[in-house]
Amino acid sequence: MKTLPILIAASLLSASFTSIANVKFKLEALSENLHVLYGRGGNIAISTGDDGIYLVDDQFAKLSDDIKKQISQLKPGAPEFVINTHHHGDHTGGNENFAEAGSHVIAHHNVYDRLKEKHGEGSKYLPVLSFSQDMTLHFNNEHAQLWHYAHAHTDGDAVIFYKNANAVHMGDIFFNLGSLPFVDVDSGGSLDGVIKAVEQTLARIDNDTKVIPGHGPVTDKQALEAYRALLLQAKSAMVSAMSGGKSLEEVLVAKPLSVLNLTYSNWLPEERVTTLFYRSLSAPHHKH
């Protein structure tokens, strides 16, 4: 299974670079100081104000110049900070380009470790600031709290709560695509951890909070509650199918997730989701 993340990354990257010229960027204002940029890869949050600019996530390296042009429509200059919600390449691919432009990358300690493993010690892809449980950025008249949820999408997830804008960026803990998430078990992710992160985020937001997913359109608490219900339904179906110590092969034949009537993307088909959920739920440490 070790090669799986590499294959996924390769397929994601190839899919993303084939039509790079045709990427349609879209800016959406969430408040005077906070915008979301949709491109190709993870959704980018852009904070602008008197202190400058900072980003959450930066998509792929080949898009950096285009992303910089989009940011300049809001405010000129290089971002002071780039926060990574986790280590995957569609969220961190621009780190080196932004670091060379003067940005300081911030992420969880485990993101630092995983990017170091991939890019090497001293690489500009690596965060220059890393944190353990939480950290707050007091910048642009905003108090943005970065909060780490353990073993969710990966082992290095950070959710960003914007106090004044009443918004939250959830990274890939939340896929707002009417589908189940990618639980990266090989990078320390777990289904129980995703559910816990969603539940704890729900407890911290209100009906007016703007919820930024890692992928898909910005939405609200109600949609996040529906996503939580879907996750719990999926877990219940899996646990039931796994009862009596059934093997992965037996569970795959039973197709427990088909009851949800979901559509799946090419890179994350139903069989793969079932396999990852099975591996997560059968791991001895799956309870968080």
Salt bridges, closest charged atoms under 4 A:
ASP57 OD2 - HIS91 ND1 2.86
GLU80 OE2 - HIS104 ND1 3.72
ASP90 OD2 - HIS91 NE2 3.35
ASP90 OD2 - HIS215 NE2 3.25
GLU121 OE1 - LYS116 NZ 3.68
ASP155 OD2 - ARG114 NH2 2.88
ASP172 OD2 - HIS86 NE2 3.43
ASP172 OD2 - HIS91 NE2 3.00
ASP172 OD2 - HIS153 NE2 3.60
ASP172 OD1 - HIS215 NE2 3.27
ASP184 OD2 - HIS88 NE2 2.65
ASP186 OD1 - ARG279 NH2 2.94
ASP192 OD1 - LYS235 NZ 2.83
ASP192 OD2 - HIS286 ND1 2.54
GLU199 OE2 - ARG228 NE 3.04
